[in-house]
Amino acid sequence: MAPTRPPAAVAGTSDGHTTGPERTGPERTGRSVPAANLRVQRVRPAYRQVADELRSQIVGGTLAAGERLPNEADLSRAFGVSRSTVREALRVLASQHLVETLRGVQGGSFVASPDPSQIVEDVGGALGVLVMTPQLRLHDLLEARLLLEPSAARLAAQRADPETVEALHTAADARRDPRDPSGFVGHLDFHTTVLMSTGNLMITMMGQPVNDVLRTRLRRVGVEAAEWDRVDEWHRTIAAHIAAGEADAAEEAMRDHLIALRPLYERDGLWTEEPLGR
């Protein structure tokens, strides 16, 4: 089924602003118009409009996973745009893992099933870039984590089953990797396990990129082993509360744990702008 054609594009000027009806009155005589009275919009690129329409049909189920899209020529006619515009729209959808293009006689562009792990990785990479800019600070990551993970611990306690409990205890008691004496990777794996224990994919996807950035930006050298030992004890306490179904206690313990961790991340010399090895 050919995609529906998007609304007609808004006419625009060469500098990317919409055109309006011919003006009369003060503007024609050269008198200025107060900026607050101007209402201009920027025209969105045509390839973005095509990508948005196809994305809507994919997410809405009109175009099912595995379905072959019409070829570029057919899409070009359906949307009333050039083939190069269609090609650029497909590139956008491919970057979002919604479309995959195969070569050969049986090739073409096919609707893909989004892979949550790939999406999490992409978001984590984007956050990693943002951390190096003034727009996103370490404080923002820690604050977001403090809002999300205590609630996740509460939800995990409310939904804990034997398999979840076993996974949490395994993560909390994991032996330290000789390649990572601090146990830092294992520590963040515990937090990931808590997120996953909620049974809520969205919560997991929201929290995991933050943990990935924290995982790769903290210098592990210079942190005393006793500090990591205290972290291990916090994790065992949180796991015990979740295993017992103690939602209030699990939430409170996770909150206290994250607050206690903040000085570690904020300590001078430990946070780096460049990703470290995992």
C-alpha positions in Angstrom: 0.0 0.0 0.0 1.5 3.3 -1.0 2.0 5.8 1.8 -0.5 8.6 2.0 0.7 11.9 0.6 1.5 14.5 3.2 -0.2 17.9 3.3 0.9 20.3 0.6 4.2 22.1 1.6 4.0 25.6 2.8 5.3 28.1 0.3 8.5 29.6 1.5 11.0 32.3 0.8 14.6 31.7 -0.3 15.8 32.3 3.3 13.5 29.5 4.7 10.6 31.7 6.0 7.0 31.3 4.9 5.5 33.8 2.6 2.3 35.6 3.6 -0.3 37.7 1.9 0.8 41.0 0.4 1.1 43.6 3.1 -0.5 47.0 3.0 -0.4 50.0 5.3 2.6 51.0 7.4 4.9 48.2 6.1 4.6 49.5 2.5 5.7 53.0 3.6 8.9 51.8 5.3 7.8 52.1 8.9 9.1 49.3 11.1 6.8 46.7 12.6 7.3 45.7 16.3 9.0 42.2 16.4 6.3 40.9 18.8 3.7 41.3 16.0 5.6 39.2 13.5 4.5 35.5 13.2 6.9 33.7 10.9 7.6 30.0 10.6 10.5 28.1 9.1 9.6 25.6 6.4 10.7 22.1 7.3 12.8 20.3 4.7 10.8 18.1 2.4 12.8 15.0 3.3 11.9 15.5 7.0 8.2 15.6 6.0 8.5 12.4 4.0 10.4 10.7 6.8 7.8 11.8 9.4 5.0 10.4 7.3 6.7 7.1 6.8 7.7 6.9 10.5 4.1 7.5 11.5 2.9 4.6 9.3 5.6 2.3 10.6 5.0 3.1 14.2 1.3 3.0 13.7 1.4 -0.4 12.1 0.2 0.6 8.7 3.6 -0.5 7.4 4.4 -3.8 9.1 7.9 -5.1 10.1 9.5 -6.9 7.2 7.3 -5.2 4.6 9.0 -4.0 1.5 8.5 -0.3 0.9 7.7 1.0 -2.6 10.7 1.8 -4.7 12.2 5.3 -4.8 10.3 6.2 -8.0 7.0 5.1 -6.6 7.6 7.0 -3.3 8.7 10.0 -5.3 5.4 10.1 -7.2 3.3 9.4 -4.1 4.8 12.3 -2.1 5.3 14.6 -5.0 9.0 15.1 -4.3 12.3 14.2 -6.1 14.0 10.8 -5.8 16.9 12.4 -3.9 14.5 13.7 -1.3 13.1 10.2 -0.9 16.6 8.8 -0.6 17.5 11.3 2.1 14.3 10.4 4.0 15.1 6.8 3.9 18.6 7.5 5.3 17.0 9.3 8.2 14.7 6.3 8.9 17.7 3.9 8.5 19.6 5.9 11.1 16.7 5.4 13.5 16.7 1.7 12.8 13.2 1.8 11.3 14.2 0.9 7.8 16.9 -1.3 6.4 18.1 -1.4 2.8 19.2 -4.6 1.1 21.2 -4.8 -2.1 20.7 -7.3 -5.0 17.9 -8.6 -7.1 15.7 -9.3 -4.1 16.8 -6.1 -2.4 15.0 -2.9 -1.6 14.0 -0.9 1.5 12.2 -2.9 4.2 10.5 -2.0 7.5 12.7 -3.0 10.4 11.7 -3.9 13.9 13.4 -1.4 16.3 16.0 -3.1 18.5 15.8 -1.6 22.0 19.4 -2.4 22.8 20.5 -0.5 19.7 18.3 2.5 20.6 19.8 2.5 24.1 23.3 2.5 22.7 22.5 5.4 20.3 21.0 7.4 23.1 24.0 6.7 25.3 26.3 7.9 22.6 24.4 11.1 22.1 24.4 11.7 25.9 28.2 11.1 25.8 28.6 13.9 23.2 26.3 16.2 25.1 28.3 15.8 28.3 31.2 17.4 26.6 29.1 20.6 25.9 27.9 23.2 28.3 24.3 22.2 27.6 24.5 19.0 29.6 26.4 18.8 32.9 27.3 16.0 35.3 24.8 17.5 37.7 22.0 16.9 35.2 22.9 13.2 34.9 23.0 12.7 38.6 19.8 14.6 39.2 18.0 12.5 36.5 19.3 9.3 38.0 18.1 10.4 41.5 14.6 10.9 40.1 14.5 7.6 38.2 16.3 4.9 40.1 14.6 5.1 43.6 11.2 4.7 41.9 12.6 1.8 39.9 13.7 0.1 43.1 10.2 0.6 44.5 8.6 -0.9 41.4 11.1 -3.8 41.4 10.2 -4.6 45.0 6.5 -4.6 44.1 7.1 -7.0 41.2 10.0 -9.1 42.3 9.8 -12.8 41.4 12.3 -15.6 42.1 14.2 -15.1 38.9 14.5 -11.3 39.5 15.6 -11.8 43.0 18.3 -14.3 41.9 19.6 -11.8 39.2 19.7 -9.0 41.8 21.7 -11.0 44.3 24.0 -12.2 41.6 24.7 -8.7 40.5 25.1 -7.4 44.0 27.5 -10.2 45.0 29.5 -10.4 41.7 33.2 -10.9 42.1 35.4 -8.1 40.9 36.9 -8.4 37.5 40.8 -8.5 37.7 40.8 -6.0 34.8 38.6 -3.7 36.8 39.8 -3.9 40.5 37.4 -1.2 41.5 34.5 -3.3 40.5 33.0 -0.2 38.9 31.6 -2.0 35.9 29.9 -4.5 38.1 28.5 -1.7 40.3 26.7 -0.1 37.3 25.6 -3.6 36.2 23.7 -3.8 39.5 21.9 -0.5 38.7 21.0 -1.8 35.2 19.6 -5.0 36.8 17.4 -2.9 39.1 16.1 -1.0 36.1 15.4 -4.2 34.2 13.7 -5.7 37.3 10.9 -3.2 37.0 9.7 -5.2 33.9 9.2 -1.8 32.3 11.1 -1.4 29.0 10.8 2.3 29.0 12.3 2.8 32.4 15.2 0.6 31.4 15.7 2.5 28.2 15.6 5.8 30.1 18.1 4.9 32.8 20.6 2.7 30.9 22.1 5.5 28.7 22.8 7.6 31.9 24.5 4.7 33.5 26.6 4.1 30.4 27.8 7.6 30.4 28.7 7.5 34.1 30.4 4.1 33.5 32.7 5.5 30.8 33.5 9.0 32.3 34.6 8.3 35.9 38.3 7.7 36.5 38.4 4.6 38.6 42.0 5.1 39.8 42.3 7.2 42.9 39.2 5.8 44.6 39.9 3.9 47.7 38.9 0.3 47.8 37.0 1.0 51.0 34.7 3.3 49.1 33.8 0.5 46.6 33.3 -1.8 49.6 30.7 0.6 50.9 29.0 0.6 47.5 28.9 -3.2 47.5 27.2 -3.1 50.9 24.6 -0.6 49.7 23.8 -2.9 46.7 23.4 -5.9 49.0 21.0 -3.9 51.2 18.9 -2.7 48.2 18.8 -6.2 46.8 17.6 -7.6 50.1 14.8 -5.0 50.4 13.7 -5.8 46.8 13.8 -9.5 47.5 11.6 -9.1 50.6 9.1 -7.0 48.7 9.8 -4.0 50.9 9.0 -1.2 48.4 9.4 1.8 50.8 12.7 0.5 52.2 14.0 -0.3 48.7 13.2 3.2 47.4 14.7 4.9 50.4 17.9 2.8 50.3 18.4 3.5 46.6 17.9 7.2 47.2 20.3 7.3 50.1 22.9 5.3 48.1 22.8 7.7 45.1 23.1 10.7 47.4 26.1 9.1 49.0 27.6 8.5 45.6 27.4 12.1 44.4 30.7 13.3 46.1 32.5 10.5 44.3 31.4 11.7 40.9 31.9 15.4 41.8 35.4 14.9 43.2 38.0 17.0 41.3 40.1 14.9 38.9 37.8 11.9 38.7 35.4 13.1 36.0 36.8 13.1 32.4 35.6 14.6 29.2 36.8 11.6 27.2 35.3 8.1 27.4 37.4 5.6 29.3 37.6 1.9 28.6 34.6 -0.1 29.8 
